[in-house]
Amino acid sequence: MERRKLGSSGIEVSALAMGTWAIGGAEESWGLVDDRESIAAIHHAIELGINLIDTAPIYGLGHSEDVVGKAILGQRDRVVLATKCGLLFPRSNTEPPHRCLSSESVIRECEQSLRRLRTDYIDVYQCHWPDPLTPIRESMEALVQLLEQQKIRAIGLSNFSCEEVAAAREFGPVHCLQVPFSMLQTRASQEHIPFCDEHGIGVLAYSPLARGLLTGKFRVGDTLTGIRARDSEFLGERFRRNIELVERLREIATACGRTVAQLALNWTAAYPGVTALLFGAKRPSQVVENAGGLGWTLSEADRQRIDQLLGGPARAE
């Protein structure tokens, strides 16, 4: 598995990373999950050379971190462990998570994550979402303190605008930024990716398969459940157009001897400035298919066909 430098952190990560939102076990979001299968999936990812495992406390209210911690016992040195802070557990099922990046909260969340993950350090610690009520200086000072204490090795941000990242960099290093990026959501190619490239910040692209749309397993008329039932990409005319695009992409993938998912991952991983892709998996079989997205090269002719299907060249030349 190809390794890439994560910004200026000195850490090298696999170009594919395993995201663990789904294995948090929130049935209303991703359906039923078997912890034994989740652990087997993580083990399989590590064996395939995928060293970056990304999680967060809010995924299953600590359950995802707990499962990841169990999975990496005895092989911590083979893993680049990434987790997050800033989304506090809701007090009821009807209440959304509360954003908080106060110094006290950041440090407390870090200690809680260390316990759940069964480790004494976190490789990449990320602010999950901006907190409009806390000055970024306060948040960054807490992160720098954790960095100096060697409880974390790198500072990351997630879902921050370029302006917010620039403000954070006034008070400490930002080693990576996590943003959504896929064939269906290319906005980051116009904003975040060029900004990060200019400032030596790693880019972690999440949802490269657009919550499963780019796997090719959905059809018009499907009854959708969980988080997809609330996603505009899966609704109405937009969903129909997305399915039509996927079928055109399937033709290219088949000619390459690949699945649609592998084609989508390969295209995204090859985008200049992208450090790693975060794919979700609940079972070893999903890890195997996604790993097949790397290790081969799209022809320039196929890239041009894909650019035309996407409405113009989305990737910088």
Steps between C-alpha positions, in 0.01 A plus 500: 500500500641838396609728785483880491627774729231658717578867458797613710424255784776254415237223498454275197152366435355252253324656203188310609375542855225318684224719639299359789180702524289200397659259747386725782182296473245779472223293340296805401792622287670196346298195601598213726871440563678194639800601713680177413472577130612857564813383681568247223466780243755715685739205528463434127566865417822493701612180328443666161729789599230751595652669804274804550189426710268796553236515772324747731330495840164595352492186282272280706561717809842351567427156359702546181808604699450206733484253208807656335687480831423128528599439137845658524607332824842346444560687174488866599833560325346402166224761520475875451209572731282803429209618710319825569360740758239772509166317472361423844261212562135613480290471815209340316420323172328811367784740576784557251863484620621823658811659354764594756870566446576672829843425642357301790274295271775423246734371771226301675387340172857404418538316832170319444603397148836372623319274745251366246774445241723326758805704406718769650518718188288599200679548171260751342261699720238696307239762584187338355308820419562870568362637826369855438482572875864425585788715370723287278801622697369320811441176309842507333679575827346185648604295197854638510516410870401141419761497223771617739393237754534237223142387552445579132744505206316723253221757498217474249181684418183363341225688315676836545496767229826629358452821697453302821810292431701816437380643831598181684849504350565833673518311830663169416569245227220342297629178350190379316146590401214255454243596235238323285627429150378262231392484138161631615631767735799683353475837672817432701697496173426870458561611859646272766741288297685792334515681836643196677749436221625858527548475877634145528188359667396139440152435357287212627210455259195352667195345333689424175221253413227757576344292780489198273353665191821437309503130583238435233276300732204742496222525243219748436200388704703352784357547848768685693547493875724660759717796416454459125125560526583857612780568250405726206728299268262204549178694442282576198642613169846543646508133595386399150779707339756353739392146411529581129854630559595188695380279212722692258791466740428128524573467127847649552562292812400177325738575213777543759406173669396690815187579698340844504620548858858418404483741207368779724768442763778488242386826340480676835832368631675626186373854548803725563514615861292218649695313767261218590142382445281394792273211405245344732482125551313267736625169356832361370352453152439874473861568599624265228294665227602851603867405517467403134446866420874564521806338345402572139483804272216642295590581140491864393219415258290360785576806712375722221183291463439530875560876492242531223247297699560720804435815297858611443845438647465494877861416562784747466753427228 
